[in-house]
Amino acid sequence: MPLNDTLTIAGRFLKDRDGQRLILRGINLPLLDDWNFPGNDVLAEPMRTGANAIRIQWYVNYPNADRPKFSLDDLSAVLEKCGSAGIVPILMLADLTCAFDADEVNTTLIPWWTSPEVVSLIAAHQQYLIINIANEVGAYRWSPNQKAGLAAYSKAYGQAIAQIRASGVRVPLLIDAPDCGTSLDAFLSAGRQLMSSDPNKNLLFSAHAYWAAYDGMSFIHPCVAANLPILFGEIANKQDEQVDGKTVFGYYDLDGNKTGPGKTNGFRYQALLSVLKSREIGWLAWSWGPDQCAARRMSSDGRFDSLTEYGKDIVHNPEYGLIPSARPALTTD
């Protein structure tokens, strides 16, 4: 029999239910941006990548009323299929992506996470599930007062953790870094505080490596030295930018190809993945698709046989690729 009935955190590592170290290597699946869902098998093709984790985008309220209807039963079927295949599903809410005010997590998202029907859903899949409370919420470096911004971020997430645990949820909780997920250094100050606020001590901290102008690489070793459980929830080959009030997709190249107009600090996702491999830190590639930046899609049309150059590197690279390096998660009895 497994030692635990959920995945757990020990030191800086995620452990499977048998207590074995589990390094997550996988992909992001923008599930609800695929308007063919529900109604088609959204997992068959991305599961061929060898990923042992899939971060699944969900919404309390999808921001386009024309989207086909979806239900918690549809979500449950996706989670079950992941678990049965030895893949860890990471359920993420995207309603507040890049919102500055971290307290919106408590007013907008926590009522959903703690509703009886969602708590029951989580319990049904708790053997293999991680929940990512909110996507990229909070401001720290981008705040007019960094100290106050980080304090507000820590306080808001501390309250969110308390409410989720009070509802009976015991699975690992994944907390995104502030500043659209980019500020890894925030966890050097906030990580221990957040962990101490969790009665289950079952947290992971997520950074998103859109680092065209931020030296996130310099903070990886300090996070390891601090024994923080870090996961890179998004790594990508391209980064967007706001220009004259509009989003320019793929403005910065994070792969060394130099096709976008933006000048970077030299950061490359390939170098990051090499470091993460050596440090035994997990990561999830953005994204399988759909994505408004075509070059950032791992597959041009959702089929494994249509991997882009980026997708081929993520899947097949002999050093860090998913097929060579990801082991299945031990998830169900």
Buried (B, 14 or more C-beta within 10 A) or exposed (E): EBEEBBBBBEEBBBBBBEEEEBBBBBBBBBBBBBEEBBEEEBBEBBBBBBBBBBBBBBBBEBEEEEBEEBEEEBBBBBBBBBBEBBBBBBBBBBBBBBBBBBBBBBEBBBEBBBBEEBBEBBBEBBBBBBBBBBBBBBBBBBBEEBEEBBBBBBBBBBBBBBBBBEBEBBBBBBBBBBBBBBBBBBBBBBBEBBBEBBEBEBBBBBBBBBBBBBEBBEBBEEBBEBEBBBBBBBBBBBBBBEEEEEEBBBBBBBBEBEEBEBEBEEBBBBEBBBBBBEBEBBBBBBBBBBBEBEBBBBBEEBEBEBBBEBBEBBBBBEEBBBBEBBEBBBBBE
